[in-house]
Amino acid sequence: MFFFFKNFNKDSLYIVDEFGVKNYKNRHLALVSILALYGLIALLAWLLLYFEGSAPNANIHNYADAFWTLQMSASTIGFGDFYPVTLEGRLIVSVLFYFGIGIVGFIGALIANSVLGFADTNVKNRELRKQNKEILEHNKILEKKLDKLIERLERV
């Protein structure tokens, strides 16, 4: 484990463009998202099991059932084989449902962008920044010319 962190190069996570903007690599964003999602599921599964474990009519009896329930909730599949019966359990599943939808949707968008390349907004933003820089430089030149023209007119 120490070897991994010793040789870890933080600069490999992103590329800095000519405007100094960090563009993070999709594979790293996806990995961090998956780790965050499953870390959240792992933590909330303990809490779900705590509330559901002793409830009458509960069908979530162990950590694996709680983990499975939350995983199915996050992925929106929700087979229905395990489901919460307590208010607290339902709140936990609801919270994870919304966070899971966001994270799974984000990962799906990363994959779609990598595979299909719909629109690379980073490229568009760089092009716009370059155009804005050129326009500002041109405006400065025009402003100097106008200042000289106004100065000549005031002399006349």
BAGUKE-203071 format. One record per atom (N, C-alpha, C): atom name; x, y, z. Coordinates in Angstrom, 2 decimals. Example, Ala and Ser with C-alpha at 12.3 -4.5 7.8 and 13.67 -1.06 7.14 Angstrom:
2
atomo N	x 13.19	y -5.69	z 7.80
atomo CA	x 12.30	y -4.50	z 7.80
atomo C	x 13.20	y -3.30	z 7.80
atomo N	x 12.85	y -2.25	z 7.08
atomo CA	x 13.67	y -1.06	z 7.14
atomo C	x 12.90	y 0.03	z 7.87
END
This chain:
156
atomo N	x 0.82	y -1.19	z 0.00
atomo CA	x 0.00	y 0.00	z 0.00
atomo C	x 0.87	y 1.26	z 0.00
atomo N	x 1.90	y 1.27	z 0.82
atomo CA	x 2.80	y 2.42	z 0.87
atomo C	x 3.47	y 2.64	z -0.47
atomo N	x 3.81	y 1.56	z -1.16
atomo CA	x 4.45	y 1.65	z -2.46
atomo C	x 3.56	y 2.41	z -3.45
atomo N	x 2.25	y 2.15	z -3.39
atomo CA	x 1.32	y 2.82	z -4.30
atomo C	x 1.35	y 4.33	z -4.07
atomo N	x 1.27	y 4.75	z -2.82
atomo CA	x 1.23	y 6.18	z -2.53
atomo C	x 2.58	y 6.84	z -2.74
atomo N	x 3.65	y 6.09	z -2.55
atomo CA	x 4.99	y 6.64	z -2.75
atomo C	x 5.20	y 7.00	z -4.22
atomo N	x 4.71	y 6.15	z -5.12
atomo CA	x 4.90	y 6.37	z -6.55
atomo C	x 3.73	y 7.07	z -7.22
atomo N	x 2.75	y 7.49	z -6.44
atomo CA	x 1.58	y 8.16	z -6.99
atomo C	x 1.93	y 9.56	z -7.44
atomo N	x 1.61	y 9.86	z -8.67
atomo CA	x 1.90	y 11.18	z -9.24
atomo C	x 0.57	y 11.93	z -9.39
atomo N	x 0.39	y 12.94	z -8.55
atomo CA	x -0.86	y 13.70	z -8.56
atomo C	x -1.09	y 14.39	z -9.90
atomo N	x -0.05	y 14.73	z -10.61
atomo CA	x -0.17	y 15.41	z -11.89
atomo C	x -0.79	y 14.52	z -12.96
atomo N	x -0.82	y 13.19	z -12.74
atomo CA	x -1.41	y 12.30	z -13.74
atomo C	x -2.93	y 12.31	z -13.68
atomo N	x -3.51	y 12.97	z -12.68
atomo CA	x -4.96	y 13.02	z -12.55
atomo C	x -5.60	y 14.00	z -13.53
atomo N	x -4.83	y 14.98	z -13.98
atomo CA	x -5.39	y 16.01	z -14.83
atomo C	x -4.34	y 16.54	z -15.79
atomo N	x -4.84	y 17.30	z -16.76
atomo CA	x -3.99	y 17.98	z -17.73
atomo C	x -4.29	y 19.48	z -17.60
atomo N	x -3.26	y 20.28	z -17.53
atomo CA	x -3.45	y 21.73	z -17.45
atomo C	x -3.34	y 22.29	z -18.86
atomo N	x -4.39	y 23.00	z -19.29
atomo CA	x -4.37	y 23.56	z -20.64
atomo C	x -3.62	y 24.89	z -20.67
atomo N	x -3.61	y 25.53	z -21.84
atomo CA	x -2.83	y 26.76	z -22.01
atomo C	x -3.37	y 27.93	z -21.20
atomo N	x -4.59	y 27.79	z -20.66
atomo CA	x -5.17	y 28.85	z -19.84
atomo C	x -5.04	y 28.56	z -18.35
atomo N	x -4.32	y 27.47	z -18.01
atomo CA	x -4.12	y 27.12	z -16.61
atomo C	x -5.30	y 26.39	z -15.99
atomo N	x -6.24	y 25.90	z -16.80
atomo CA	x -7.41	y 25.19	z -16.30
atomo C	x -7.08	y 23.70	z -16.19
atomo N	x -7.41	y 23.12	z -15.02
atomo CA	x -7.19	y 21.69	z -14.82
atomo C	x -8.34	y 20.92	z -15.45
atomo N	x -8.03	y 20.02	z -16.37
atomo CA	x -9.01	y 19.15	z -16.99
atomo C	x -8.76	y 17.73	z -16.48
atomo N	x -9.62	y 17.28	z -15.57
atomo CA	x -9.44	y 15.97	z -14.95
atomo C	x -9.77	y 14.87	z -15.92
atomo N	x -9.02	y 13.77	z -15.83
atomo CA	x -9.20	y 12.64	z -16.73
atomo C	x -10.44	y 11.85	z -16.31
atomo N	x -11.22	y 11.40	z -17.28
atomo CA	x -12.48	y 10.71	z -17.02
atomo C	x -12.30	y 9.45	z -16.18
atomo N	x -11.26	y 8.69	z -16.43
atomo CA	x -11.10	y 7.43	z -15.68
atomo C	x -10.88	y 7.69	z -14.20
atomo N	x -10.22	y 8.77	z -13.87
atomo CA	x -10.01	y 9.10	z -12.46
atomo C	x -11.30	y 9.61	z -11.82
atomo N	x -12.05	y 10.41	z -12.56
atomo CA	x -13.33	y 10.89	z -12.05
atomo C	x -14.29	y 9.72	z -11.83
atomo N	x -14.32	y 8.78	z -12.77
atomo CA	x -15.20	y 7.61	z -12.63
atomo C	x -14.78	y 6.76	z -11.44
atomo N	x -13.49	y 6.54	z -11.27
atomo CA	x -13.00	y 5.73	z -10.15
atomo C	x -13.35	y 6.37	z -8.82
atomo N	x -13.13	y 7.67	z -8.70
atomo CA	x -13.46	y 8.38	z -7.45
atomo C	x -14.97	y 8.32	z -7.20
atomo N	x -15.77	y 8.45	z -8.25
atomo CA	x -17.23	y 8.39	z -8.10
atomo C	x -17.69	y 7.02	z -7.64
atomo N	x -17.13	y 5.97	z -8.23
atomo CA	x -17.50	y 4.60	z -7.83
atomo C	x -17.09	y 4.34	z -6.39
atomo N	x -15.88	y 4.77	z -6.03
atomo CA	x -15.44	y 4.58	z -4.65
atomo C	x -16.32	y 5.36	z -3.67
atomo N	x -16.71	y 6.56	z -4.03
atomo CA	x -17.59	y 7.36	z -3.16
atomo C	x -18.95	y 6.69	z -3.02
atomo N	x -19.49	y 6.20	z -4.12
atomo CA	x -20.80	y 5.54	z -4.09
atomo C	x -20.77	y 4.31	z -3.20
atomo N	x -19.78	y 3.43	z -3.42
atomo CA	x -19.74	y 2.20	z -2.63
atomo C	x -19.31	y 2.45	z -1.20
atomo N	x -18.55	y 3.49	z -0.97
atomo CA	x -18.23	y 3.86	z 0.41
atomo C	x -19.48	y 4.32	z 1.14
atomo N	x -20.31	y 5.12	z 0.46
atomo CA	x -21.57	y 5.58	z 1.04
atomo C	x -22.52	y 4.41	z 1.28
atomo N	x -22.60	y 3.51	z 0.32
atomo CA	x -23.45	y 2.32	z 0.49
atomo C	x -22.97	y 1.50	z 1.68
atomo N	x -21.66	y 1.30	z 1.79
atomo CA	x -21.11	y 0.50	z 2.88
atomo C	x -21.44	y 1.11	z 4.24
atomo N	x -21.34	y 2.42	z 4.35
atomo CA	x -21.65	y 3.09	z 5.62
atomo C	x -23.14	y 3.06	z 5.93
atomo N	x -23.94	y 3.40	z 4.94
atomo CA	x -25.38	y 3.45	z 5.17
atomo C	x -25.99	y 2.06	z 5.37
atomo N	x -25.34	y 1.03	z 4.86
atomo CA	x -25.85	y -0.34	z 5.06
atomo C	x -25.84	y -0.69	z 6.54
atomo N	x -24.82	y -0.25	z 7.27
atomo CA	x -24.78	y -0.51	z 8.72
atomo C	x -25.94	y 0.21	z 9.41
atomo N	x -26.19	y 1.44	z 9.01
atomo CA	x -27.27	y 2.21	z 9.61
atomo C	x -28.63	y 1.59	z 9.26
atomo N	x -28.79	y 1.17	z 8.02
atomo CA	x -30.03	y 0.52	z 7.59
atomo C	x -30.26	y -0.76	z 8.38
atomo N	x -29.22	y -1.54	z 8.54
atomo CA	x -29.34	y -2.79	z 9.31
atomo C	x -29.70	y -2.50	z 10.76
atomo N	x -29.16	y -1.43	z 11.31
atomo CA	x -29.47	y -1.06	z 12.70
atomo C	x -30.96	y -0.80	z 12.87
atomo N	x -31.56	y -0.05	z 11.95
atomo CA	x -32.98	y 0.28	z 12.06
atomo C	x -33.89	y -0.87	z 11.65
atomo N	x -33.48	y -1.63	z 10.66
atomo CA	x -34.34	y -2.70	z 10.13
atomo C	x -34.16	y -4.03	z 10.87
atomo N	x -33.01	y -4.22	z 11.49
atomo CA	x -32.69	y -5.52	z 12.09
atomo C	x -33.68	y -5.99	z 13.14
atomo N	x -34.19	y -5.10	z 13.95
atomo CA	x -35.08	y -5.52	z 15.04
atomo C	x -36.54	y -5.16	z 14.78
atomo N	x -36.85	y -4.63	z 13.63
atomo CA	x -38.23	y -4.22	z 13.33
atomo C	x -39.09	y -5.44	z 13.01
atomo N	x -40.34	y -5.44	z 13.50
atomo CA	x -41.24	y -6.54	z 13.13
atomo C	x -41.54	y -6.47	z 11.63
atomo N	x -41.70	y -7.59	z 11.02
atomo CA	x -41.99	y -7.71	z 9.58
atomo C	x -40.81	y -7.29	z 8.70
atomo N	x -39.64	y -7.08	z 9.29
atomo CA	x -38.47	y -6.68	z 8.50
atomo C	x -37.98	y -7.87	z 7.69
atomo N	x -37.50	y -7.58	z 6.50
atomo CA	x -36.92	y -8.64	z 5.67
atomo C	x -35.44	y -8.40	z 5.39
atomo N	x -34.89	y -7.40	z 6.04
atomo CA	x -33.45	y -7.12	z 5.96
atomo C	x -32.86	y -7.61	z 7.28
atomo N	x -32.17	y -8.75	z 7.25
atomo CA	x -31.72	y -9.39	z 8.49
atomo C	x -30.21	y -9.39	z 8.68
atomo N	x -29.45	y -9.05	z 7.64
atomo CA	x -27.99	y -9.03	z 7.78
atomo C	x -27.40	y -7.93	z 6.91
atomo N	x -26.09	y -7.74	z 7.06
atomo CA	x -25.41	y -6.65	z 6.36
atomo C	x -25.50	y -6.83	z 4.83
atomo N	x -25.39	y -8.08	z 4.38
atomo CA	x -25.45	y -8.34	z 2.94
atomo C	x -26.80	y -7.92	z 2.36
atomo N	x -27.88	y -8.18	z 3.09
atomo CA	x -29.22	y -7.77	z 2.64
atomo C	x -29.31	y -6.25	z 2.57
atomo N	x -28.78	y -5.58	z 3.59
atomo CA	x -28.83	y -4.11	z 3.63
atomo C	x -27.99	y -3.53	z 2.49
atomo N	x -26.80	y -4.08	z 2.28
atomo CA	x -25.92	y -3.61	z 1.20
atomo C	x -26.61	y -3.80	z -0.15
atomo N	x -27.21	y -4.98	z -0.36
atomo CA	x -27.89	y -5.29	z -1.62
atomo C	x -29.05	y -4.32	z -1.85
atomo N	x -29.82	y -4.05	z -0.79
atomo CA	x -30.95	y -3.14	z -0.90
atomo C	x -30.50	y -1.76	z -1.34
atomo N	x -29.45	y -1.27	z -0.72
atomo CA	x -28.95	y 0.06	z -1.06
atomo C	x -28.32	y 0.10	z -2.45
atomo N	x -27.65	y -0.96	z -2.82
atomo CA	x -27.06	y -1.02	z -4.15
atomo C	x -28.15	y -1.02	z -5.22
atomo N	x -29.19	y -1.76	z -5.01
atomo CA	x -30.30	y -1.79	z -5.97
atomo C	x -31.03	y -0.45	z -5.99
atomo N	x -31.10	y 0.21	z -4.84
atomo CA	x -31.73	y 1.52	z -4.78
atomo C	x -30.90	y 2.54	z -5.56
atomo N	x -29.59	y 2.52	z -5.36
atomo CA	x -28.70	y 3.48	z -6.04
atomo C	x -28.71	y 3.28	z -7.55
atomo N	x -28.89	y 2.06	z -7.98
atomo CA	x -28.87	y 1.79	z -9.42
atomo C	x -30.25	y 1.92	z -10.06
atomo N	x -31.26	y 2.20	z -9.27
atomo CA	x -32.67	y 2.35	z -9.68
atomo C	x -33.29	y 1.04	z -10.16
atomo N	x -32.61	y -0.07	z -9.99
atomo CA	x -33.19	y -1.35	z -10.39
atomo C	x -34.25	y -1.76	z -9.38
atomo N	x -33.87	y -1.81	z -8.10
atomo CA	x -34.81	y -2.10	z -7.02
atomo C	x -35.64	y -3.34	z -7.25
atomo N	x -35.04	y -4.51	z -7.17
atomo CA	x -35.74	y -5.76	z -7.43
atomo C	x -36.95	y -5.97	z -6.51
atomo N	x -36.90	y -5.44	z -5.29
atomo CA	x -38.03	y -5.59	z -4.39
atomo C	x -37.93	y -6.81	z -3.50
atomo N	x -36.85	y -7.59	z -3.62
atomo CA	x -36.70	y -8.75	z -2.76
atomo C	x -36.41	y -8.34	z -1.31
atomo N	x -35.75	y -7.21	z -1.14
atomo CA	x -35.52	y -6.63	z 0.18
atomo C	x -35.98	y -5.18	z 0.14
atomo N	x -36.66	y -4.76	z 1.19
atomo CA	x -37.15	y -3.38	z 1.24
atomo C	x -37.29	y -2.97	z 2.70
atomo N	x -37.14	y -1.70	z 2.99
atomo CA	x -37.24	y -1.23	z 4.37
atomo C	x -38.70	y -1.15	z 4.82
atomo N	x -38.92	y -1.40	z 6.11
atomo CA	x -40.28	y -1.30	z 6.66
atomo C	x -40.38	y -0.19	z 7.70
atomo N	x -39.25	y 0.32	z 8.17
atomo CA	x -39.28	y 1.40	z 9.17
atomo C	x -39.14	y 2.74	z 8.47
atomo N	x -39.59	y 3.77	z 9.13
atomo CA	x -39.47	y 5.13	z 8.58
atomo C	x -38.01	y 5.49	z 8.38
atomo N	x -37.18	y 5.18	z 9.39
atomo CA	x -35.75	y 5.50	z 9.29
atomo C	x -35.11	y 4.75	z 8.13
atomo N	x -35.46	y 3.48	z 7.96
atomo CA	x -34.93	y 2.68	z 6.86
atomo C	x -35.34	y 3.25	z 5.51
atomo N	x -36.58	y 3.66	z 5.43
atomo CA	x -37.07	y 4.25	z 4.17
atomo C	x -36.36	y 5.57	z 3.87
atomo N	x -36.08	y 6.35	z 4.90
atomo CA	x -35.35	y 7.61	z 4.70
atomo C	x -33.94	y 7.35	z 4.20
atomo N	x -33.29	y 6.35	z 4.78
atomo CA	x -31.93	y 6.01	z 4.35
atomo C	x -31.93	y 5.58	z 2.89
atomo N	x -32.87	y 4.71	z 2.52
atomo CA	x -32.95	y 4.25	z 1.14
atomo C	x -33.27	y 5.43	z 0.21
atomo N	x -34.14	y 6.33	z 0.63
atomo CA	x -34.48	y 7.50	z -0.18
atomo C	x -33.27	y 8.39	z -0.41
atomo N	x -32.54	y 8.66	z 0.66
atomo CA	x -31.35	y 9.51	z 0.54
atomo C	x -30.34	y 8.88	z -0.41
atomo N	x -30.10	y 7.59	z -0.24
atomo CA	x -29.14	y 6.93	z -1.12
atomo C	x -29.66	y 6.88	z -2.55
atomo N	x -30.96	y 6.74	z -2.71
atomo CA	x -31.53	y 6.72	z -4.06
atomo C	x -31.15	y 8.00	z -4.80
atomo N	x -31.34	y 9.16	z -4.17
atomo CA	x -31.05	y 10.42	z -4.84
atomo C	x -29.55	y 10.63	z -5.05
atomo N	x -28.74	y 10.30	z -4.05
atomo CA	x -27.29	y 10.41	z -4.24
atomo C	x -26.81	y 9.41	z -5.29
atomo N	x -27.34	y 8.20	z -5.22
atomo CA	x -26.95	y 7.15	z -6.18
atomo C	x -27.30	y 7.52	z -7.59
atomo N	x -28.50	y 8.08	z -7.79
atomo CA	x -28.91	y 8.49	z -9.14
atomo C	x -27.93	y 9.52	z -9.68
atomo N	x -27.56	y 10.47	z -8.84
atomo CA	x -26.61	y 11.51	z -9.27
atomo C	x -25.27	y 10.93	z -9.64
atomo N	x -24.74	y 10.06	z -8.79
atomo CA	x -23.41	y 9.50	z -9.04
atomo C	x -23.44	y 8.55	z -10.23
atomo N	x -24.44	y 7.66	z -10.30
atomo CA	x -24.54	y 6.72	z -11.42
atomo C	x -24.76	y 7.49	z -12.73
atomo N	x -25.58	y 8.52	z -12.68
atomo CA	x -25.78	y 9.35	z -13.88
atomo C	x -24.50	y 10.05	z -14.32
atomo N	x -23.73	y 10.53	z -13.34
atomo CA	x -22.45	y 11.18	z -13.64
atomo C	x -21.49	y 10.19	z -14.30
atomo N	x -21.42	y 8.98	z -13.76
atomo CA	x -20.54	y 7.95	z -14.34
atomo C	x -21.01	y 7.60	z -15.76
atomo N	x -22.32	y 7.48	z -15.94
atomo CA	x -22.86	y 7.22	z -17.28
atomo C	x -22.52	y 8.32	z -18.26
atomo N	x -22.59	y 9.56	z -17.79
atomo CA	x -22.25	y 10.70	z -18.66
atomo C	x -20.77	y 10.68	z -19.02
atomo N	x -19.91	y 10.31	z -18.06
atomo CA	x -18.47	y 10.20	z -18.36
atomo C	x -18.22	y 9.14	z -19.43
atomo N	x -18.89	y 8.00	z -19.28
atomo CA	x -18.70	y 6.91	z -20.24
atomo C	x -19.23	y 7.33	z -21.61
atomo N	x -20.42	y 7.91	z -21.65
atomo CA	x -20.98	y 8.35	z -22.93
atomo C	x -20.09	y 9.38	z -23.60
atomo N	x -19.57	y 10.30	z -22.81
atomo CA	x -18.70	y 11.33	z -23.37
atomo C	x -17.40	y 10.72	z -23.90
atomo N	x -16.86	y 9.74	z -23.17
atomo CA	x -15.61	y 9.10	z -23.61
atomo C	x -15.83	y 8.27	z -24.87
atomo N	x -16.93	y 7.54	z -24.93
atomo CA	x -17.19	y 6.65	z -26.06
atomo C	x -17.72	y 7.41	z -27.27
atomo N	x -18.73	y 8.24	z -27.03
atomo CA	x -19.40	y 8.91	z -28.14
atomo C	x -18.88	y 10.30	z -28.40
atomo N	x -18.31	y 10.95	z -27.38
atomo CA	x -17.76	y 12.29	z -27.54
atomo C	x -18.77	y 13.29	z -28.05
atomo N	x -19.93	y 13.36	z -27.39
atomo CA	x -20.99	y 14.28	z -27.82
atomo C	x -20.49	y 15.70	z -27.98
atomo N	x -20.02	y 16.26	z -26.90
atomo CA	x -19.57	y 17.65	z -26.95
atomo C	x -18.51	y 17.83	z -25.88
atomo N	x -17.34	y 18.20	z -26.30
atomo CA	x -16.28	y 18.44	z -25.33
atomo C	x -16.32	y 19.91	z -24.96
atomo N	x -16.94	y 20.21	z -23.84
atomo CA	x -17.09	y 21.60	z -23.43
atomo C	x -15.74	y 22.20	z -23.07
atomo N	x -14.79	y 21.39	z -22.68
atomo CA	x -13.46	y 21.92	z -22.37
atomo C	x -12.84	y 22.55	z -23.62
atomo N	x -13.00	y 21.88	z -24.76
atomo CA	x -12.46	y 22.42	z -26.01
atomo C	x -13.19	y 23.71	z -26.37
atomo N	x -14.51	y 23.69	z -26.23
atomo CA	x -15.28	y 24.89	z -26.55
atomo C	x -14.89	y 26.04	z -25.63
atomo N	x -14.71	y 25.76	z -24.35
atomo CA	x -14.32	y 26.81	z -23.41
atomo C	x -12.95	y 27.37	z -23.76
atomo N	x -12.02	y 26.51	z -24.14
atomo CA	x -10.69	y 26.98	z -24.52
atomo C	x -10.77	y 27.86	z -25.76
atomo N	x -11.58	y 27.45	z -26.73
atomo CA	x -11.74	y 28.25	z -27.95
atomo C	x -12.34	y 29.61	z -27.62
atomo N	x -13.34	y 29.62	z -26.75
atomo CA	x -13.97	y 30.89	z -26.38
atomo C	x -12.99	y 31.79	z -25.62
atomo N	x -12.19	y 31.21	z -24.75
atomo CA	x -11.19	y 32.01	z -24.03
atomo C	x -10.19	y 32.62	z -25.00
atomo N	x -9.78	y 31.83	z -25.98
atomo CA	x -8.83	y 32.33	z -26.98
atomo C	x -9.46	y 33.46	z -27.79
atomo N	x -10.70	y 33.27	z -28.21
atomo CA	x -11.40	y 34.31	z -28.96
atomo C	x -11.56	y 35.58	z -28.11
atomo N	x -11.93	y 35.41	z -26.84
atomo CA	x -12.09	y 36.56	z -25.96
atomo C	x -10.78	y 37.31	z -25.78
atomo N	x -9.68	y 36.57	z -25.67
atomo CA	x -8.37	y 37.21	z -25.53
atomo C	x -8.04	y 38.02	z -26.78
atomo N	x -8.31	y 37.46	z -27.94
atomo CA	x -8.06	y 38.17	z -29.19
atomo C	x -8.94	y 39.42	z -29.31
atomo N	x -10.20	y 39.29	z -28.92
atomo CA	x -11.12	y 40.44	z -28.97
atomo C	x -10.66	y 41.53	z -28.02
atomo N	x -10.24	y 41.16	z -26.82
atomo CA	x -9.76	y 42.16	z -25.85
atomo C	x -8.52	y 42.88	z -26.36
atomo N	x -7.59	y 42.14	z -26.96
atomo CA	x -6.39	y 42.76	z -27.52
atomo C	x -6.76	y 43.73	z -28.65
atomo N	x -7.69	y 43.31	z -29.49
atomo CA	x -8.14	y 44.16	z -30.59
atomo C	x -8.84	y 45.41	z -30.04
atomo N	x -9.64	y 45.24	z -29.01
atomo CA	x -10.32	y 46.39	z -28.39
atomo C	x -9.32	y 47.39	z -27.81
atomo N	x -8.24	y 46.90	z -27.24
atomo CA	x -7.21	y 47.79	z -26.69
atomo C	x -6.56	y 48.61	z -27.80
atomo N	x -6.30	y 47.97	z -28.93
atomo CA	x -5.72	y 48.67	z -30.08
atomo C	x -6.69	y 49.75	z -30.57
atomo N	x -7.96	y 49.37	z -30.69
atomo CA	x -8.97	y 50.34	z -31.13
atomo C	x -9.11	y 51.49	z -30.14
atomo N	x -9.02	y 51.20	z -28.86
atomo CA	x -9.13	y 52.24	z -27.84
atomo C	x -7.97	y 53.22	z -27.95
atomo N	x -6.77	y 52.74	z -28.21
atomo CA	x -5.61	y 53.62	z -28.38
atomo C	x -5.79	y 54.51	z -29.60
atomo N	x -6.29	y 53.92	z -30.69
atomo CA	x -6.53	y 54.70	z -31.91
atomo C	x -7.60	y 55.76	z -31.67
atomo N	x -8.66	y 55.40	z -30.94
atomo CA	x -9.70	y 56.38	z -30.63
atomo C	x -9.16	y 57.50	z -29.74
atomo N	x -8.34	y 57.16	z -28.78
atomo CA	x -7.73	y 58.18	z -27.92
atomo C	x -6.90	y 59.16	z -28.74
atomo N	x -6.11	y 58.65	z -29.70
atomo CA	x -5.31	y 59.51	z -30.56
atomo C	x -6.20	y 60.39	z -31.43
atomo N	x -7.28	y 59.82	z -31.95
atomo CA	x -8.20	y 60.57	z -32.79
atomo C	x -8.89	y 61.67	z -31.99
atomo N	x -9.32	y 61.36	z -30.79
atomo CA	x -9.96	y 62.37	z -29.92
atomo C	x -8.96	y 63.47	z -29.58
atomo N	x -7.73	y 63.08	z -29.33
atomo CA	x -6.68	y 64.07	z -29.02
atomo C	x -6.47	y 65.01	z -30.20
atomo N	x -6.44	y 64.49	z -31.43
atomo CA	x -6.28	y 65.33	z -32.62
atomo C	x -7.48	y 66.25	z -32.81
atomo N	x -8.68	y 65.71	z -32.57
atomo CA	x -9.87	y 66.52	z -32.72
atomo C	x -9.91	y 67.67	z -31.71
atomo N	x -9.44	y 67.41	z -30.52
atomo CA	x -9.43	y 68.46	z -29.49
atomo C	x -8.44	y 69.56	z -29.83
atomo N	x -7.38	y 69.24	z -30.54
atomo CA	x -6.42	y 70.25	z -30.96
atomo C	x -6.98	y 71.16	z -32.03
atomo N	x -7.86	y 70.64	z -32.83
atomo CA	x -8.41	y 71.41	z -33.96
atomo C	x -9.46	y 72.37	z -33.51
END
